[in-house]
Amino acid sequence: ANENKAPTFGALIAMKRLFLLIGFLMWPLVAAGQTIPANYFGMSINDVTGVTWPQFYFGTARIWEANDGGSNGVTWSSIETSQGVYTWTHLDNIVAAYQSHTAAIIYTFGYVPGWANGNAGKEVPPSDLNGSGSALFSAFVTALATRYKGKIAAYECWNEPSTIEFWAGTVPQMVAMCSNVYSIVHSIDPNAIVLSPACNGGAIAGGGTSGLPANGYQWMDFFI
């Protein structure tokens, strides 16, 4: 990806709304002369072992697409390379790096492994997904939450499902997947937080017709 690519108009509007929301949430603390909690400030570092660590403190770290100097080892497809076979090395290293800097970790689910959907593509839902969720996905959530109990502070149930690159299923199917995450994580680690999917605000290809959401904001409305 071209990291120097100029942001689109929609992205700029989304950023403006985000900054306004953050300002709105922080204003009561500022007005009362209170210190803003460190976990209000987060960062995502792609290569946690190959960079000089920032000299300022941040309280939260989202580790989608993070790596430890090697391949991206944090997605479902990267970790569970075949059913029931898990490669935790990269994620172990990333979690340890953030823990050493006392940053609360947000793990984001995403990318379906080929063995779980007939090699249809990482954005295609698991083959066994129904109204109750997916047993294949649930097994991965169980293994992940068990291994990192007390280490991962929050679980974001999917990365940008409003974008076809990350999710080719329906909104109700994503609701079922997120229900699996919520139930399983809280049964294993009651102190962990389960977050909604992360949606961008851009237009959705083919959206706005036949009852489909037109953009990421509307997608989230449908989800809720």
FENRA-V764191 format. One line per field, one symbol per residue. burial: 1 if it has 24 or more other C-alpha atoms within 12 Angstrom, else 0. A space follows every 10 residues. Layout:
burial = ???
This chain:
burial = 0000000000 0000000000 0000000000 0000000000 0111111100 0000000111 1111111100 0111111111 0010011101 1111101110 0011111111 1111111000 1111111010 0011111111 1111100110 1111111111 1111011111 1111111111 1111110010 0111111111 1111000000 0111111011 0010
